[in-house]
Amino acid sequence: MNIEETRAILTVCLLAAYADGDKHDREREQIRQVAEGLARNQEINLPGLYQEVLMHRVQLADVIPKLTSSEARQLAYEMAVCVCEADGQNSPREQDFLARLREGLGQAPTTFASQADALVAAPLQGPAPTVPEPAPADSAAAPHPAAADALPGTAAARRPTTISATEMDRKILNASMINGAIELLPENLSTLAIIPLQMRLVYQIGQSYGYELDRGHIKDFLATLGVGLTSQYLEQAGRKLLGSLLGKAGKGLFGGLGRQAVSSGMSFAATYALGHVANQYYAGGRTLNTQVLRDAYQHIMADGQQLQTQYLPQMREISRGLNTTKILQMVRGV
């Protein structure tokens, strides 16, 4: 697969992201930031691709002929499915886009789309997956201090919880490590599993404080923090794709850091921050305003990006024991 095909695949992903025409301005801004953040090589001008898609200067029919290899056609279809599924719903316009893409690529129907449907529709009530080995005690034994510092006032009126602070920290850390391990895997379907597992973590944290949350509330909570579901998947998948292509060419896309370290760091840190902010938010009776929550999320995510280096060896070990079947079972809670 060459750079021209990689550019075409990323264009298909951006077309898929806007296929339903229903993106909120906040999500549009996040997708723009993703495009700019991934543009680390002059041969792939992602901001330029983003502008072409947003201004309707490129259509699906313009891109499909550039996908000449069977590998590129399969990858483009799979990534487009995951982009459309990332927000947990597949609208009629997205279904039409995927049908036209599949027809244009000459792709026969596969089990991939149904597996993606199963992932995003997984029940929130499923059990939380655990890491196969205990996490190091020095980082999991005490509540994260930055969470309390970033969310002032939550300790004064904490709601009762069904689990201890130590157990909560272990739950958040384990979820972060599992999502970091999943991000190390090459399959796009695996990457799509990260979002429902993050939603389940928020659900379980809220439940421990007596809140029964539905999927809509959790999506709103993530959006409040600035976590766009489509843009989060697009960033994860785009980093994989670019890192794979340019890594083979010796381009050093991520400034000397390995693709695995950077990629897993994003998923680890996002889950870590999401868990700790959710813990403080529900502990405090859901009284915090949007800006406080966003500031706290960014603050703790920066800590998570530093902390992920410590757990990278464990995440690599966990990833060796994962495959698509196990991840589907994990997300379904079976």
C-alpha positions as CSV (number, residue, x, y, z in Angstrom):
1,M,0.0,0.0,0.0
2,N,1.5,3.3,-1.1
3,I,1.0,6.9,0.1
4,E,-1.6,7.7,-2.5
5,E,-3.8,4.8,-1.3
6,T,-3.2,5.9,2.3
7,R,-4.4,9.4,1.4
8,A,-7.4,7.9,-0.3
9,I,-8.3,5.8,2.7
10,L,-8.1,8.8,5.0
11,T,-10.3,10.8,2.6
12,V,-12.9,8.0,2.7
13,C,-12.8,8.2,6.5
14,L,-13.4,11.9,6.5
15,L,-16.3,11.4,4.0
16,A,-17.7,8.8,6.3
17,A,-17.4,11.1,9.3
18,Y,-19.7,13.7,7.6
19,A,-21.9,11.2,5.7
20,D,-24.9,11.8,8.0
21,G,-24.6,15.6,7.8
22,D,-25.4,15.8,11.5
23,K,-22.2,16.6,13.2
24,H,-22.3,19.1,15.9
25,D,-20.0,22.1,15.6
26,R,-18.0,20.8,18.5
27,E,-17.5,17.5,16.8
28,R,-16.6,19.2,13.5
29,E,-13.9,21.2,15.3
30,Q,-12.5,18.0,16.9
31,I,-12.3,16.3,13.5
32,R,-10.5,19.3,12.2
33,Q,-8.0,19.1,15.0
34,V,-7.5,15.4,14.4
35,A,-6.7,16.1,10.7
36,E,-4.2,18.8,11.7
37,G,-2.7,16.6,14.5
38,L,-2.1,13.7,12.1
39,A,-0.5,15.8,9.4
40,R,3.1,15.2,10.4
41,N,4.3,14.4,6.9
42,Q,4.2,16.8,3.9
43,E,3.4,14.0,1.5
44,I,0.0,13.5,3.3
45,N,-1.7,16.9,3.7
46,L,-4.5,15.9,6.0
47,P,-5.7,19.4,6.7
48,G,-6.0,19.8,2.9
49,L,-8.0,16.6,2.7
50,Y,-10.2,17.8,5.5
51,Q,-10.9,21.1,3.6
52,E,-11.7,19.3,0.4
53,V,-14.2,17.1,2.1
54,L,-15.8,19.9,4.1
55,M,-16.1,22.1,1.1
56,H,-17.5,19.2,-1.0
57,R,-14.7,19.4,-3.5
58,V,-14.2,15.7,-3.4
59,Q,-16.7,12.9,-3.7
60,L,-16.7,9.2,-3.1
61,A,-16.5,8.5,-6.9
62,D,-13.3,10.6,-7.0
63,V,-11.5,8.5,-4.4
64,I,-12.5,4.9,-5.1
65,P,-10.4,4.6,-8.3
66,K,-7.3,5.5,-6.3
67,L,-7.7,2.4,-4.1
68,T,-6.1,-0.1,-6.5
69,S,-5.0,-2.9,-4.2
70,S,-7.3,-5.4,-2.6
71,E,-5.7,-4.6,0.8
72,A,-6.4,-0.9,0.4
73,R,-10.0,-1.5,-0.6
74,Q,-10.7,-3.8,2.3
75,L,-9.1,-1.4,4.8
76,A,-11.0,1.6,3.4
77,Y,-14.3,-0.2,3.9
78,E,-13.5,-1.4,7.4
79,M,-12.3,2.0,8.6
80,A,-15.4,3.7,7.0
81,V,-17.7,1.2,8.9
82,C,-16.0,2.0,12.2
83,V,-16.1,5.7,11.6
84,C,-19.9,5.5,11.0
85,E,-20.4,3.2,14.0
86,A,-18.2,5.2,16.4
87,D,-21.0,7.4,17.8
88,G,-23.1,4.3,18.6
89,Q,-25.7,4.7,15.8
90,N,-25.7,4.1,12.1
91,S,-28.1,6.6,10.5
92,P,-29.9,5.9,7.1
93,R,-27.5,8.4,5.4
94,E,-24.5,6.5,6.8
95,Q,-26.0,3.2,5.7
96,D,-26.4,4.6,2.2
97,F,-22.9,5.9,2.2
98,L,-21.5,2.5,3.2
99,A,-23.6,0.7,0.6
100,R,-22.3,3.0,-2.1
101,L,-18.8,2.5,-0.9
102,R,-19.1,-1.3,-0.8
103,E,-20.6,-1.3,-4.3
104,G,-17.9,1.0,-5.6
105,L,-15.1,-1.1,-4.1
106,G,-16.6,-4.3,-5.2
107,Q,-16.7,-5.6,-1.7
108,A,-18.9,-8.6,-0.9
109,P,-21.0,-8.4,2.3
110,T,-18.9,-9.7,5.2
111,T,-19.4,-10.3,8.9
112,F,-17.3,-7.2,9.7
113,A,-20.2,-4.7,9.7
114,S,-22.3,-7.0,11.9
115,Q,-19.4,-7.4,14.3
116,A,-19.1,-3.6,14.5
117,D,-22.8,-3.3,15.2
118,A,-22.4,-5.8,18.0
119,L,-19.6,-3.8,19.6
120,V,-21.4,-0.4,19.6
121,A,-24.7,-2.0,20.8
122,A,-23.0,-3.8,23.7
123,P,-24.8,-3.5,27.0
124,L,-23.5,-1.0,29.5
125,Q,-24.3,-3.4,32.3
126,G,-21.7,-6.0,31.4
127,P,-18.9,-6.9,33.7
128,A,-15.7,-4.8,33.6
129,P,-12.8,-6.7,32.0
130,T,-9.7,-7.1,34.2
131,V,-6.0,-7.3,33.4
132,P,-4.4,-10.7,33.7
133,E,-1.8,-9.6,36.2
134,P,-2.1,-7.2,39.2
135,A,-1.2,-3.6,38.4
136,P,1.8,-2.1,40.3
137,A,0.7,-1.1,43.8
138,D,2.5,2.2,43.9
139,S,0.2,3.8,41.3
140,A,-3.0,2.0,42.1
141,A,-3.1,2.1,45.9
142,A,-4.2,5.7,46.4
143,P,-6.7,8.1,44.7
144,H,-5.3,10.2,42.0
145,P,-4.4,13.5,43.6
146,A,-4.8,15.6,40.5
147,A,-8.5,14.6,40.2
148,A,-9.3,16.1,43.6
149,D,-7.2,19.2,42.9
150,A,-8.7,19.7,39.4
151,L,-12.3,19.4,40.7
152,P,-12.5,21.7,43.8
153,G,-15.3,21.3,46.2
154,T,-16.2,17.7,45.4
155,A,-14.8,16.3,48.6
156,A,-17.1,18.5,50.8
157,A,-20.3,16.7,49.9
158,R,-19.3,13.3,48.6
159,R,-22.1,10.8,47.9
160,P,-21.8,7.4,49.4
161,T,-20.3,4.8,47.1
162,T,-20.3,1.0,47.0
163,I,-16.6,0.6,46.5
164,S,-13.5,1.9,48.2
165,A,-11.2,4.6,46.8
166,T,-8.5,2.0,46.3
167,E,-10.9,-0.3,44.4
168,M,-12.0,2.7,42.3
169,D,-8.5,3.6,41.4
170,R,-7.8,0.0,40.4
171,K,-10.9,-0.2,38.3
172,I,-9.9,3.0,36.4
173,L,-6.3,1.9,36.0
174,N,-7.3,-1.6,34.7
175,A,-9.7,-0.1,32.2
176,S,-7.0,2.3,31.0
177,M,-4.5,-0.5,30.6
178,I,-7.0,-2.7,28.7
179,N,-7.9,0.1,26.3
180,G,-4.2,0.9,25.8
181,A,-3.6,-2.8,25.0
182,I,-6.5,-2.9,22.5
183,E,-5.0,0.2,20.7
184,L,-1.8,-1.8,20.1
185,L,-3.7,-4.3,18.0
186,P,-3.7,-3.7,14.2
187,E,-7.4,-4.6,13.6
188,N,-9.8,-1.7,13.1
189,L,-12.6,-3.6,14.8
190,S,-10.5,-3.9,17.9
191,T,-10.0,-0.1,18.0
192,L,-13.8,0.4,17.8
193,A,-14.1,-1.6,21.1
194,I,-12.4,1.2,23.1
195,I,-15.4,3.5,23.0
196,P,-18.0,1.1,24.4
197,L,-15.5,0.0,27.1
198,Q,-15.1,3.7,28.1
199,M,-18.8,4.1,28.2
200,R,-19.2,1.1,30.4
201,L,-16.5,2.4,32.8
202,V,-18.5,5.7,33.2
203,Y,-21.7,3.7,33.7
204,Q,-20.2,1.6,36.4
205,I,-18.7,4.6,38.2
206,G,-22.0,6.4,38.2
207,Q,-23.8,3.2,39.4
208,S,-21.4,2.9,42.4
209,Y,-22.7,6.3,43.5
210,G,-26.3,5.4,43.1
211,Y,-26.9,6.8,39.5
212,E,-28.5,4.6,36.8
213,L,-27.2,6.1,33.7
214,D,-28.4,5.5,30.1
215,R,-26.4,5.7,26.9
216,G,-27.6,9.2,26.0
217,H,-26.4,10.6,29.4
218,I,-23.0,9.0,29.0
219,K,-22.6,10.4,25.5
220,D,-23.5,13.9,26.8
221,F,-21.0,13.5,29.6
222,L,-18.2,12.6,27.2
223,A,-19.2,15.5,24.9
224,T,-19.1,17.9,27.9
225,L,-15.5,16.8,28.5
226,G,-14.7,17.4,24.8
227,V,-14.5,13.7,23.9
228,G,-16.0,13.3,20.5
229,L,-16.8,9.7,19.7
230,T,-16.2,9.9,15.9
231,S,-13.1,12.1,16.2
232,Q,-11.7,9.8,18.9
233,Y,-11.9,6.8,16.7
234,L,-10.7,8.7,13.7
235,E,-7.6,9.8,15.6
236,Q,-6.8,6.3,16.8
237,A,-7.3,4.7,13.4
238,G,-5.5,7.4,11.6
239,R,-2.5,7.1,13.8
240,K,-2.4,3.4,13.2
241,L,-2.6,3.8,9.4
242,L,-0.1,6.6,9.2
243,G,2.2,5.0,11.7
244,S,2.2,1.7,9.8
245,L,2.9,3.2,6.4
246,L,5.4,5.9,7.4
247,G,7.0,3.7,9.9
248,K,7.9,1.2,7.2
249,A,9.4,4.0,5.2
250,G,11.5,5.1,8.1
251,K,9.9,8.5,8.4
252,G,9.9,8.8,12.2
253,L,6.4,10.1,12.2
254,F,6.1,10.5,16.0
255,G,9.4,12.2,16.7
256,G,11.4,9.1,17.7
257,L,8.7,7.5,19.8
258,G,7.4,4.1,18.7
259,R,4.0,4.0,17.1
260,Q,2.8,1.6,19.8
261,A,3.9,3.8,22.7
262,V,2.2,6.9,21.2
263,S,-0.9,5.1,20.1
264,S,-1.6,3.3,23.4
265,G,-0.7,6.4,25.3
266,M,-3.7,8.2,23.7
267,S,-6.2,5.5,24.7
268,F,-4.7,4.9,28.1
269,A,-4.6,8.6,29.0
270,A,-8.1,9.3,27.6
271,T,-9.6,6.4,29.6
272,Y,-7.6,7.3,32.7
273,A,-8.8,10.9,32.7
274,L,-12.3,10.0,31.8
275,G,-12.5,7.6,34.8
276,H,-11.1,9.9,37.3
277,V,-13.2,12.9,36.2
278,A,-16.3,10.7,36.2
279,N,-15.5,9.5,39.7
280,Q,-15.2,13.0,41.1
281,Y,-18.3,14.2,39.1
282,Y,-20.7,11.6,40.4
283,A,-19.1,11.7,43.9
284,G,-19.9,15.4,44.0
285,G,-23.6,14.9,43.0
286,R,-23.2,16.0,39.3
287,T,-22.9,19.7,40.3
288,L,-19.8,20.8,38.4
289,N,-20.0,23.1,35.4
290,T,-18.7,22.3,31.9
291,Q,-15.5,24.4,32.0
292,V,-14.4,22.9,35.3
293,L,-15.0,19.4,33.9
294,R,-13.1,20.1,30.7
295,D,-10.1,21.7,32.5
296,A,-10.0,18.7,34.9
297,Y,-10.1,16.2,32.0
298,Q,-7.2,17.9,30.2
299,H,-5.2,18.2,33.4
300,I,-5.5,14.5,34.3
301,M,-5.1,13.4,30.7
302,A,-1.7,15.0,30.6
303,D,-0.8,13.1,33.8
304,G,-2.1,9.9,32.1
305,Q,0.1,10.5,29.1
306,Q,3.2,10.6,31.4
307,L,2.0,7.6,33.4
308,Q,1.3,5.3,30.4
309,T,5.1,4.8,29.8
310,Q,5.2,3.0,33.1
311,Y,2.5,0.6,32.1
312,L,3.5,0.1,28.4
313,P,5.2,-3.3,29.0
314,Q,2.1,-4.6,30.7
315,M,-0.1,-3.3,28.0
316,R,2.1,-5.0,25.4
317,E,1.8,-8.3,27.4
318,I,-2.0,-7.9,27.7
319,S,-2.3,-7.3,23.9
320,R,-0.5,-10.6,23.1
321,G,-3.4,-12.4,24.7
322,L,-6.2,-10.5,22.8
323,N,-7.8,-11.2,19.5
324,T,-11.1,-10.2,17.8
325,T,-13.1,-13.0,19.4
326,K,-11.9,-12.2,22.9
327,I,-12.5,-8.5,22.5
328,L,-16.1,-9.1,21.2
329,Q,-16.7,-11.3,24.2
330,M,-15.2,-8.7,26.5
331,V,-17.4,-5.9,25.2
332,R,-20.5,-8.0,25.2
333,G,-19.8,-9.0,28.8
334,V,-19.7,-12.7,28.2
